Amino acid sequence: MDTMETVLGIDIGGTTTAFGFVDREGKVLAEAAIATEGTKPARTLVPRLAARIREVGAGLPGTTLKGIGVQFQANNIFNTPYVVTQTVDNITTLKEYHEFGSQYLIGVTYRY
């Protein structure tokens, strides 16, 4: 029996962590979400997420997981303010100031 190849996409947000299983054509086969509980340590998210992924994935018989992609946003990695200045005619002015620093969108992909 042939199996359908799938990938798992995970989006870790500050409020909700969403995930879905997708086939080669980009069709979403199953999707779900859990509360991220961002005020708790990250290590508490992983077992809850893994359990929910196993539960949803069990409903996809005849599929083979071929890869995983994870994306999340990281704020203020360097713990410094994010400052944008503008210089016009040798005069530098403050254009933007964000006390909480830079925001980064980080993605990791693993292919089996």
VENNOR-V111650 format. One record per residue. RES is the residue in one letter. SS is DSSP state (hx for helix, st for strand, lp for the rest). Layout:
[[RES | SS] [RES | SS]]
This chain:
[[M | lp] [D | lp] [T | lp] [M | st] [E | st] [T | st] [V | st] [L | st] [G | st] [I | st] [D | st] [I | st] [G | lp] [G | lp] [T | lp] [T | st] [T | st] [A | st] [F | st] [G | st] [F | st] [V | st] [D | st] [R | lp] [E | lp] [G | lp] [K | lp] [V | st] [L | st] [A | st] [E | st] [A | st] [A | st] [I | st] [A | st] [T | lp] [E | lp] [G | lp] [T | lp] [K | lp] [P | lp] [A | lp] [R | hx] [T | hx] [L | hx] [V | hx] [P | hx] [R | hx] [L | hx] [A | hx] [A | hx] [R | hx] [I | hx] [R | hx] [E | hx] [V | hx] [G | hx] [A | lp] [G | lp] [L | lp] [P | lp] [G | lp] [T | st] [T | st] [L | st] [K | st] [G | st] [I | st] [G | st] [V | st] [Q | st] [F | st] [Q | st] [A | st] [N | st] [N | lp] [I | lp] [F | lp] [N | lp] [T | lp] [P | lp] [Y | st] [V | st] [V | st] [T | st] [Q | st] [T | st] [V | st] [D | lp] [N | lp] [I | st] [T | st] [T | st] [L | st] [K | st] [E | st] [Y | st] [H | st] [E | lp] [F | lp] [G | lp] [S | lp] [Q | st] [Y | st] [L | st] [I | st] [G | st] [V | st] [T | st] [Y | st] [R | st] [Y | lp]]
